[in-house]
Amino acid sequence: MDELVKRLLAGDKRAAARLLTLVDDQDPSVGRLLGQLHPHTGRAHIVGVTGPPGSGKSTLVSKVALEYRMRGKRVGIVAIDPTSPFTGGALLGDRIRMGEVSMDPGVFIRSLSTRGALGGLSRSTFDAAMVLDALGCDVVIIETVGAGQSEVDIARVAHTTAVVAVPGSGDDIQAIKAGILEIGDVFIVNKADREGVERVVGELKAMLQLGEAVEGPGAGGGHAWHRPILVTIARDGEGIKEVVDALEAHRAYLEGSGARRAVEEERWESIVHEMLGDHIIARLHEAVPREEFESIIADVAARRKDRLVAIERLLGRIMELECRERHVGLTHASRDRSRKASRAKGTEGPNAAGKAAGSRRAAKSPKAPKAPKASIPRKRRATRR
């Protein structure tokens, strides 16, 4: 086991910070390190917090983390910030609103940028949650970027998804309808000191009634989860206790109904699909030169070649690369086995081959002539060739 992994499993926050940096940078060593962490994960409850921009998600997450700390829980926070499509930079300023818990030794906060990823998350979000899980966090809270109607990737990462709404934004329900409304397990109307909070709560209730008593995925306990609508003023800490109670109630529901296992399987299926797609694309770049790829795409665009034929050809090139690499690997393995066998017989060394050949010549010709005389005919034969 790598030293970095050992330190992290022992609770070393510096090791966790280092590994999270490697994860965010998609370092080539990350796969091996996460593989060593994998058996030590699965204990943390992952809570996703999503909603439109300006709904107070960061302040809400800070207060929720504080309430969890008062209950003796260790908390990890992954805060996602959008990356500028022009400069490629990200402010990573969500932790500024979390100053109340940022110095708590029982809270670990990490900011990640989307780096162009869609869906409200960073590509590294799931791996970052794994690292905090292995660190020993009881709860990992993931705050997405300000989400619209299609940024619903948090549902495939989190066990419990909290959707935040806010009054006073015109058509209040518009920003959280459609897909994002369907992924919520807990609904929170924040900034309840604003005018119009009753209207937002009423609209949410009306929309949720269409799917009231929705049963959790794979639930076998015979009861359904009724999605609560909570009202908070996160800035003042009002309603935060009720939010944490609801999050814990959903956790108990998942575990008691058997739905958590189904949720875990769905999460890993989604992650494996994504990783498989990334692997195929990476291998495609290795197997097919850019000029050939562009030529194939040009043929498809000009209707000279069907897209399925193009895909089959590209997959064939990937398979050729895999076979070549496997052959080379088998060749290396065969050589290694031969060397081990030679060492076992005591014949391998800097001049082992020469010594063995000399021994064979000596065995065939005990009275062989001296070396200088024997070398003359060999040189003449070489000259004649």
C-alpha positions as CSV (number, residue, x, y, z in Angstrom):
1,M,0.0,0.0,0.0
2,D,1.3,3.5,-0.9
3,E,2.5,5.6,2.0
4,L,0.1,8.4,0.9
5,V,-2.8,6.0,1.3
6,K,-1.6,4.7,4.6
7,R,-1.4,8.3,6.0
8,L,-4.9,9.2,4.7
9,L,-6.4,6.1,6.3
10,A,-4.8,7.1,9.5
11,G,-6.6,10.4,9.4
12,D,-3.8,12.6,8.0
13,K,-5.5,15.7,6.5
14,R,-2.3,16.7,4.6
15,A,-2.3,13.3,2.8
16,A,-6.0,13.9,2.0
17,A,-5.2,17.3,0.6
18,R,-2.4,15.9,-1.5
19,L,-4.5,13.1,-2.9
20,L,-7.4,15.4,-3.7
21,T,-5.0,17.6,-5.7
22,L,-3.9,14.5,-7.6
23,V,-7.5,13.6,-8.2
24,D,-8.4,17.1,-9.4
25,D,-5.4,17.1,-11.8
26,Q,-6.3,13.6,-13.0
27,D,-2.8,12.4,-12.3
28,P,-1.9,9.0,-13.9
29,S,-1.3,7.5,-10.4
30,V,-4.8,8.3,-9.2
31,G,-6.3,5.1,-10.4
32,R,-3.9,2.9,-8.4
33,L,-4.3,5.0,-5.3
34,L,-8.1,5.1,-5.4
35,G,-8.1,1.3,-6.0
36,Q,-6.3,1.0,-2.7
37,L,-8.8,3.2,-1.0
38,H,-11.9,1.5,-2.5
39,P,-12.2,-1.2,0.2
40,H,-12.2,1.5,2.9
41,T,-15.1,3.5,1.5
42,G,-18.9,3.1,1.6
43,R,-19.4,4.3,5.1
44,A,-20.1,8.0,4.6
45,H,-23.6,9.3,3.7
46,I,-23.3,11.6,0.6
47,V,-25.6,14.6,0.5
48,G,-26.0,16.6,-2.6
49,V,-27.2,20.3,-2.4
50,T,-28.3,21.8,-5.7
51,G,-30.5,24.7,-6.8
52,P,-30.4,27.9,-8.9
53,P,-27.7,30.6,-8.5
54,G,-28.2,32.9,-5.6
55,S,-30.4,30.5,-3.5
56,G,-27.9,30.6,-0.6
57,K,-26.5,27.1,-1.1
58,S,-23.1,27.8,0.4
59,T,-24.4,29.5,3.5
60,L,-26.9,26.6,3.9
61,V,-24.2,24.0,3.6
62,S,-22.1,25.8,6.2
63,K,-24.9,25.9,8.7
64,V,-25.8,22.2,8.0
65,A,-22.2,21.2,8.6
66,L,-22.2,23.1,11.8
67,E,-25.4,21.3,13.0
68,Y,-23.8,17.9,12.1
69,R,-20.7,18.9,14.1
70,M,-22.9,19.6,17.1
71,R,-24.2,16.1,16.7
72,G,-20.7,14.7,16.8
73,K,-20.3,13.9,13.1
74,R,-17.2,14.5,11.0
75,V,-18.1,16.4,7.8
76,G,-16.5,16.6,4.4
77,I,-17.5,19.4,2.0
78,V,-16.9,19.4,-1.8
79,A,-17.9,22.8,-3.3
80,I,-18.1,23.0,-7.0
81,D,-17.4,26.4,-8.8
82,P,-18.0,27.1,-12.5
83,T,-15.0,27.5,-14.7
84,S,-14.8,30.5,-17.0
85,P,-15.3,29.5,-20.7
86,F,-13.0,32.4,-21.6
87,T,-10.1,32.3,-19.2
88,G,-10.4,28.8,-17.9
89,G,-10.1,30.1,-14.3
90,A,-12.4,29.6,-11.3
91,L,-12.9,31.8,-8.2
92,L,-13.3,28.8,-5.8
93,G,-14.9,31.3,-3.4
94,D,-17.6,29.1,-1.8
95,R,-15.4,28.5,1.2
96,I,-15.5,32.2,1.9
97,R,-19.1,31.8,3.0
98,M,-18.1,28.8,5.1
99,G,-15.8,30.7,7.5
100,E,-17.9,29.6,10.5
101,V,-16.8,25.9,10.0
102,S,-13.6,26.3,7.9
103,M,-11.4,26.2,11.0
104,D,-13.2,23.3,12.7
105,P,-10.9,20.2,12.8
106,G,-13.8,18.0,12.2
107,V,-14.7,19.6,8.9
108,F,-12.7,19.2,5.7
109,I,-13.6,21.6,2.8
110,R,-12.4,21.2,-0.8
111,S,-13.3,23.4,-3.7
112,L,-13.2,22.0,-7.2
113,S,-13.8,23.7,-10.6
114,T,-16.0,22.2,-13.2
115,R,-13.2,22.5,-15.9
116,G,-15.8,22.6,-18.6
117,A,-17.9,19.6,-17.3
118,L,-21.6,19.9,-17.6
119,G,-24.3,18.7,-15.2
120,G,-23.3,20.9,-12.3
121,L,-20.3,18.9,-11.1
122,S,-16.6,18.5,-11.7
123,R,-15.3,15.4,-13.3
124,S,-13.4,14.7,-10.1
125,T,-16.4,15.1,-7.8
126,F,-17.1,11.4,-7.2
127,D,-13.4,10.5,-6.6
128,A,-13.1,13.5,-4.2
129,A,-16.1,12.1,-2.3
130,M,-14.4,8.7,-2.1
131,V,-11.3,10.3,-0.6
132,L,-13.3,12.1,2.1
133,D,-15.2,8.9,2.8
134,A,-11.9,7.0,3.3
135,L,-10.6,9.9,5.5
136,G,-13.4,9.0,8.0
137,C,-16.0,11.6,7.3
138,D,-19.5,10.5,8.4
139,V,-21.2,12.9,6.0
140,V,-19.9,14.3,2.7
141,I,-21.8,17.3,1.4
142,I,-21.5,18.1,-2.3
143,E,-22.6,21.6,-3.3
144,T,-23.1,21.9,-7.1
145,V,-22.8,25.0,-9.2
146,G,-25.9,27.1,-9.6
147,A,-28.1,24.6,-11.5
148,G,-30.8,25.0,-14.0
149,Q,-33.3,22.4,-15.3
150,S,-30.8,19.8,-16.7
151,E,-27.9,19.9,-14.2
152,V,-28.9,16.7,-12.5
153,D,-25.7,14.7,-12.3
154,I,-25.7,15.1,-8.5
155,A,-28.4,12.5,-8.4
156,R,-26.0,9.8,-9.6
157,V,-23.4,10.7,-6.9
158,A,-25.4,11.5,-3.8
159,H,-27.4,9.2,-1.6
160,T,-29.7,12.1,-0.6
161,T,-30.3,15.1,-2.9
162,A,-31.5,18.4,-1.4
163,V,-33.0,20.9,-3.8
164,V,-32.9,24.6,-2.7
165,A,-35.5,27.1,-4.0
166,V,-35.7,30.8,-3.2
167,P,-38.6,33.3,-3.4
168,G,-38.5,36.7,-5.1
169,S,-37.0,35.6,-8.4
170,G,-40.0,36.2,-10.7
171,D,-41.5,32.9,-11.7
172,D,-40.1,31.2,-8.5
173,I,-40.7,27.6,-9.6
174,Q,-39.3,28.0,-13.1
175,A,-35.7,27.5,-12.1
176,I,-36.3,24.2,-10.4
177,K,-38.9,22.5,-12.5
178,A,-38.5,19.5,-14.8
179,G,-35.5,17.3,-14.3
180,I,-34.1,19.0,-11.2
181,L,-37.5,18.8,-9.4
182,E,-37.6,15.1,-10.0
183,I,-34.2,14.3,-8.4
184,G,-35.0,15.9,-5.0
185,D,-35.4,13.9,-1.9
186,V,-35.6,16.9,0.4
187,F,-36.8,20.4,-0.7
188,I,-35.7,23.6,1.0
189,V,-37.1,27.0,0.5
190,N,-34.3,29.3,1.7
191,K,-34.4,33.1,2.4
192,A,-37.8,32.7,3.8
193,D,-37.7,36.2,5.2
194,R,-38.4,37.4,1.6
195,E,-41.9,38.1,0.3
196,G,-43.5,35.2,-1.6
197,V,-42.2,32.3,0.4
198,E,-45.8,30.9,0.8
199,R,-46.3,31.0,-2.9
200,V,-43.1,29.0,-3.6
201,V,-44.1,26.4,-0.9
202,G,-47.6,26.1,-2.4
203,E,-46.3,25.6,-5.9
204,L,-43.8,23.0,-4.8
205,K,-46.6,21.1,-2.9
206,A,-48.8,21.2,-6.0
207,M,-46.1,19.8,-8.2
208,L,-45.0,17.1,-5.7
209,Q,-48.5,15.9,-5.2
210,L,-48.4,14.5,-8.7
211,G,-45.8,12.1,-7.5
212,E,-46.5,12.0,-3.8
213,A,-45.5,8.9,-2.0
214,V,-42.8,8.2,-4.5
215,E,-41.0,4.9,-3.5
216,G,-37.2,5.0,-3.2
217,P,-35.3,3.1,-5.9
218,G,-35.3,-0.6,-5.1
219,A,-37.2,-0.1,-1.9
220,G,-38.5,-3.3,-0.4
221,G,-39.7,-2.1,3.0
222,G,-43.3,-1.6,1.9
223,H,-43.3,2.1,2.7
224,A,-42.5,5.1,0.6
225,W,-40.5,8.3,1.2
226,H,-42.6,11.4,1.4
227,R,-40.5,14.3,0.2
228,P,-40.6,17.1,2.7
229,I,-40.6,20.8,2.0
230,L,-38.7,22.8,4.6
231,V,-38.4,26.6,5.1
232,T,-35.1,28.1,6.2
233,I,-33.3,31.4,6.7
234,A,-29.8,29.9,6.5
235,R,-28.1,33.2,7.2
236,D,-29.7,33.2,10.7
237,G,-29.6,29.5,11.2
238,E,-33.4,29.2,11.2
239,G,-34.8,25.8,10.1
240,I,-31.3,24.2,9.9
241,K,-32.1,21.6,12.6
242,E,-35.1,20.5,10.7
243,V,-33.1,20.2,7.5
244,V,-30.5,17.9,9.2
245,D,-33.4,15.9,10.8
246,A,-34.8,15.3,7.3
247,L,-31.5,14.3,5.8
248,E,-30.9,11.8,8.6
249,A,-34.5,10.5,8.2
250,H,-33.8,9.9,4.5
251,R,-30.6,8.1,5.4
252,A,-32.5,5.9,7.8
253,Y,-35.2,5.3,5.2
254,L,-32.6,4.1,2.6
255,E,-31.0,1.8,5.1
256,G,-34.2,0.5,6.6
257,S,-36.0,-0.2,3.3
258,G,-33.0,-1.7,1.6
259,A,-32.9,1.0,-1.0
260,R,-29.3,2.1,-0.2
261,R,-27.9,-1.0,-1.9
262,A,-29.8,-0.2,-5.0
263,V,-28.7,3.4,-4.9
264,E,-25.1,2.3,-4.6
265,E,-25.4,-0.1,-7.5
266,E,-26.9,2.7,-9.7
267,R,-24.2,5.1,-8.7
268,W,-21.4,2.6,-9.6
269,E,-23.1,1.6,-12.8
270,S,-23.1,5.3,-13.9
271,I,-19.5,5.8,-12.8
272,V,-18.3,2.6,-14.6
273,H,-20.1,3.7,-17.8
274,E,-18.4,7.1,-17.7
275,M,-15.0,5.7,-17.0
276,L,-15.4,3.1,-19.8
277,G,-16.3,5.9,-22.2
278,D,-13.3,8.0,-21.1
279,H,-11.0,4.9,-21.5
280,I,-12.3,4.2,-25.0
281,I,-11.8,7.8,-26.1
282,A,-8.3,7.8,-24.7
283,R,-7.4,4.6,-26.4
284,L,-8.9,5.9,-29.7
285,H,-6.4,8.8,-29.6
286,E,-3.6,6.4,-29.1
287,A,-4.6,4.0,-31.8
288,V,-5.7,6.3,-34.6
289,P,-3.5,9.1,-35.9
290,R,-5.3,12.4,-36.1
291,E,-5.1,12.5,-39.9
292,E,-6.7,9.1,-40.3
293,F,-9.5,10.1,-37.8
294,E,-10.2,13.3,-39.7
295,S,-10.3,11.4,-42.9
296,I,-12.9,8.9,-41.5
297,I,-15.0,11.8,-40.2
298,A,-14.8,13.5,-43.6
299,D,-16.0,10.3,-45.3
300,V,-19.0,10.2,-42.9
301,A,-19.8,13.9,-43.4
302,A,-19.6,13.5,-47.2
303,R,-21.9,10.4,-47.0
304,R,-19.2,8.2,-48.5
305,K,-19.2,6.0,-45.4
306,D,-21.9,5.0,-42.9
307,R,-21.3,6.1,-39.3
308,L,-21.6,2.5,-38.0
309,V,-18.9,1.4,-40.5
310,A,-16.7,4.2,-39.2
311,I,-17.3,3.2,-35.6
312,E,-16.5,-0.5,-36.4
313,R,-13.2,0.6,-38.1
314,L,-12.2,2.8,-35.1
315,L,-13.0,0.0,-32.7
316,G,-11.0,-2.4,-34.8
317,R,-8.0,-0.1,-34.6
318,I,-8.4,0.1,-30.8
319,M,-8.5,-3.7,-30.6
320,E,-5.3,-3.9,-32.8
321,L,-3.6,-1.6,-30.3
322,E,-4.7,-3.7,-27.4
323,C,-3.5,-6.9,-29.1
324,R,-0.1,-5.5,-29.8
325,E,0.3,-4.3,-26.3
326,R,-0.8,-7.6,-24.9
327,H,1.6,-9.5,-27.2
328,V,4.5,-7.2,-26.0
329,G,3.4,-7.8,-22.4
330,L,3.4,-11.6,-22.9
331,T,6.8,-11.4,-24.5
332,H,8.2,-9.5,-21.6
333,A,6.6,-12.0,-19.1
334,S,8.1,-14.9,-21.0
335,R,11.5,-13.3,-20.9
336,D,11.1,-12.7,-17.1
337,R,10.2,-16.3,-16.6
338,S,13.3,-17.4,-18.6
339,R,15.5,-15.2,-16.5
340,K,14.1,-16.5,-13.3
341,A,14.6,-20.1,-14.5
342,S,18.2,-19.2,-15.4
343,R,18.9,-17.7,-12.0
344,A,17.5,-20.8,-10.4
345,K,20.0,-23.0,-12.3
346,G,22.8,-20.6,-11.6
347,T,23.6,-19.9,-15.2
348,E,22.5,-16.3,-15.5
349,G,25.0,-13.5,-15.1
350,P,26.9,-10.9,-17.2
351,N,28.7,-13.7,-19.1
352,A,26.3,-16.5,-18.6
353,A,25.7,-17.1,-22.2
354,G,29.3,-17.1,-23.1
355,K,30.2,-19.4,-20.2
356,A,27.5,-21.9,-21.2
357,A,28.7,-21.9,-24.9
358,G,32.3,-22.4,-23.8
359,S,31.2,-25.3,-21.6
360,R,29.4,-26.9,-24.5
361,R,32.4,-26.6,-26.8
362,A,34.7,-28.0,-24.2
363,A,32.4,-30.9,-23.7
364,K,32.4,-31.7,-27.4
365,S,36.1,-31.3,-28.0
366,P,38.2,-32.1,-24.9
367,K,41.4,-31.6,-26.8
368,A,40.4,-28.6,-28.8
369,P,43.2,-26.4,-30.2
370,K,44.2,-23.2,-28.6
371,A,42.0,-20.1,-29.1
372,P,44.3,-18.2,-31.5
373,K,44.5,-21.1,-34.0
374,A,40.7,-21.8,-33.7
375,S,39.9,-18.2,-34.5
376,I,41.7,-18.1,-37.9
377,P,39.3,-20.3,-39.8
378,R,36.2,-18.5,-38.4
379,K,37.5,-15.2,-39.8
380,R,38.3,-16.7,-43.2
381,R,34.8,-18.2,-43.4
382,A,33.3,-14.8,-42.5
383,T,35.4,-13.2,-45.3
384,R,34.2,-15.7,-47.9
385,R,30.6,-14.8,-47.1
